[in-house]
Amino acid sequence: MNKHNLPFVSIIIPCRNEEKFIGRCLDSIIAQDYPKDKLEILVIDGMSEDGTREIIKNFQISNSNFQIKLIDNPKKFTNFAFNIGIKTARGEIIMLMGAHARYERDYISKCVRYLRECNADNVGGIVIALPCKNTIGAKAIALSLSCRFGVGDAYYQTGYSGKPRWVDTVFGGCYKREVFDRAGLFNENLIRSQDMEFNLRLKKSGGKILLVPDIVSYYYPKSNLKDFFIHNFEDGIWAIYPLKFVKVRFKLRHYIPFIFVLSLLGMGVFGIFFPFFFW
């Protein structure tokens, strides 16, 4: 790909109180092999109360050859951050990246290449969960986010290594700017799962989402079981709520958690009335 013909890319990073992770995220973006003069980094901060903003300002000072902007998000939530970023962005291509993640050096260049060569509307890669602490709990949580029992048939999380394939959604996403003119912005009624709802809406409008397994990022999930349980419980609720806005048929993966929990409750009740079956 001719570097002189590469499109300008706007990177949007929503964050709030991410002092432990924002540094390594920005380091991995600054190390990208994509031309620096073709990039802008928009960090949309939800009024952080820790050292996040100071870390970002230090990056601005020490990387003056990079266009790094710190933008306030008074409403704090990710859906508002996405929309603030999209409205501010100057790029032909818009990438959504997470503060809790870091990215391989060729992440941006591969996303852009596949977006153009495959005529996709959104491109993403696989995400590998890594423990953010050297504890058994943190390692178990990371492992659970890499297996089918933990994440269902989300190819981008289960280490899919085949050919690029068309999917329902991807982690983050590299979008053509025109997509937002056609499908609209992110739903500001959704505190979570706004990316899932947007991608459903994008597909209903005729858009195509491509998963490319040699595009790789690394994600650092919650490190203790209590926080992980609360986070996933809330995610489970918000994963269903977007279907209020975009009508789609349920797939088998939507029913499996319900069937699993129902079977556990059923066995408990069965054991109370028929205890001899468990001897």
N, C-alpha and C positions, 0 to 999 in steps of 0.2 A: 504494500500500500504506500503510495507516494505521500511523504510527510507534509508536503506543501498543500496537498488537497484534503488533509484531514479536517474534520469538522471541529468547531469549538464545542467543548464539553463543560457543562455546569454540574458540579457535584454538590448534592444537598445532603447535609448530615444533621438530622435532628438530635438534640441532646438535652439532658438535664441532670445535673449532679453526676457527671461522668469523669471525675478527676482521676480515677484509677485506670481508665481505658482510653480516653480521648487522645492521649499522647501517642500511644502505639498505633492508633487508627490513623492519625495525621502523618506519622512517620512512614507508614506503609503507602500512603497516597503520594507523599512527596517523593518517594523512591520509585514511582511508576516510570515506565519507559515511554510514556506518551509525552509529546512535546509540552513543556511547561507554559509556553505562550499560547497554547490551545486549551488551557484549563483555568477554571475558577472554582474555588472551594467556598461554599456558603455554609457556615456552621450556624444553624438556627437554634439558639439556646433558649430553653424554657425557664429563664430567670434562675439559673443555678445558684445554690447557696453554699457550695463548697468551693474548691479551687479551680473549677473547670474554666471559668472565664479568664483567669490569670494565665493558665496554661495556653489557651488559645491565643491570647495577646502576645505571649512570649514567642509562639510559633510565627506570628505575624512579623515580629521584629527580626527574628533570626532567619526568616525565609522571605526576604523582601522581594526576591525574584518570582515569588508565587503570589497569585491573587487570592488571598485568604480574607474572607469577610466574616465578621461576627455580627449576627443579626438577632435582635430580641424577638422572642415569642411570648408575649404577655399571657396568652391563654395556656401555655405550658405543654399541651398535649401534642403528640406526634402528627395527628391529622392536620392541625393548624400549621405546624412547622413545614410539612410538605407543601402546603398551598402557598405559604409565605415565600418559600424557596422557589417554587415554580414561577410565581409572579415576578420575582426579582431576577431570575436567571436570564442570562444573555445567550446561552448556548443553543445550538441547533439540536443538541442531544442533552438529555437530562438524566443524570444517574442518581439513584437513591442509595445511600450507603449508611451503615450503622456505626455508631460510636463504640459499640460493644464488639466490634469486629476489626480484623486486619486483613489485608489483601495481598495476593501474589503480585509481583512486579509487573506482570503483563495483563493484569485484570482489566484495566480500562481499554487498552489497545485491542484485546481480544473481543471484548463486548462490542466495541465500535465496529470491528471488522465483520463479525457475524451479523450484527444489526443491518449492515449495508449489503453484504453478500447474499444473505438469505431472505432479504426483504421482510424482516420481522418488525414488529411494533414494539416489542419488549424482549430483551435478552438477559439471561442470568446464568449463573453457574452453580456448582455444588458448594455447600457450606459444611465445613468440618467443625464439630463442636469440640472445644478443648477445655479442660478444667482450669479455672482461674486460680485455684489453690491446690497445693499438693496434699489433699486429704482424700480419704476413701469416699466420703460423701460427694465431693466435687467431681471425682473421677467417675463415680456411678451415675451422676446426673449427666455428664458429658456422654457417657456410653449409651444412656437411655435415649438420647437425642440423635443417635446414629443407627438405631435399629427399627425395624418395621413395627414391632410391638409398641414402641414409644412414639413414633411419628406417622404410622400408617404407610400409605403409598406415596409419600412426598419424596419424589425421586431426588430432589436437590439436597435432601438431608441424609439419605440412606447410602451414600457412596456410589451412586449410579456411575458406571464407567463405559457405557455403550456409546452409540452414535448420538449426535445432537437430535433432540426430539421435541415435538410440539407438546406443550403442557398447559395446565390451568393457571399456574402461578409459579413465581421464582422468588428467591431471596433478594431483597433490594429491588434491583431492576435497572436496566439501561433502556430508556425510552426515546423514541423520536418525539421532538417537541410537538409536532402536529397532532400527536395522539391526544393531548389534553384539549386541543381545540375540538376534536371530534367526540371524545368520551366525557369531557368535563374534568373538573378537579376532584380531589379526594373528598369523600363524604365527611363533613364536619360534625355529623351526629354520632360518628363512630370513634370512640376513644381508642379502641384496638380493632384489629382485623380490617382496617381501612384499605390496606394494600390488597387483601383478598377480594374485598367488595369491588375495588376499582378494576382489578384484573378480570373479574366476572363480567363487569360492565363493558370492559374493553373487548372481550371475546364476543359478547352479544352484539357489539357494533361492527363485528367483522375483523377485529384485530387478531394478530397471531403472536403467541408467546413462545420463545425458544429457550430450551435448557441445553447448555453446552457443558459437558462434564470436564473439559480441560480448562474451564474458567473456575478458579478456586479462591475461596475466602475462608477465614477461620473466625468462629464465633465463641465468645466466652459467656456461658449461661450462669444463672444463679449458683452460688457455691454451697448453700446449705439447704437441707431437705424442706424445712419449713417455708422459706421464701420460694423455693421451687414449686412446692405444692400449691401455695396461694397463687403464684403467677400462672401456673397451668390451669388451675380451677377457673380463674378469671378468663383466661384465653379460651377455655372450653365454652363459656357463656357467650363471649364475643364472637366466636367462630360461627355460631348459629344466627346471631342477630343480623348480620349483613344480608341474610336470605330474605329479610323483610323488604329490602330495597331492590334486590335483584332476584327474580323468581327463577330458580333452577331446581332440577330434580335431585333428591338426595342420592348419594352413592353409598356403596356398602361401607366405606370407611366412616361415614357419619353415624352409622348404626352400631358399629363394633363396640365403642366405649359404653353405650347404653346397654347393649346385650351383656357385656362383661359384668357391669355393676349389678344389673338385674339378676344375673346368675348367682353372684355372690350373696345377694340378699335372699334369693330363693333358697339357696343351700342352707343359709342360716335359719330361716323359718322352717324348712323341712327337717333340719336337725333337732329343733325344739320339739316338734310333734312326733317325729319318727327317729329317735336317737339310736335305735338298734341298727339302723342302716350304716352308721359310722363306726361300728365296732368291728 
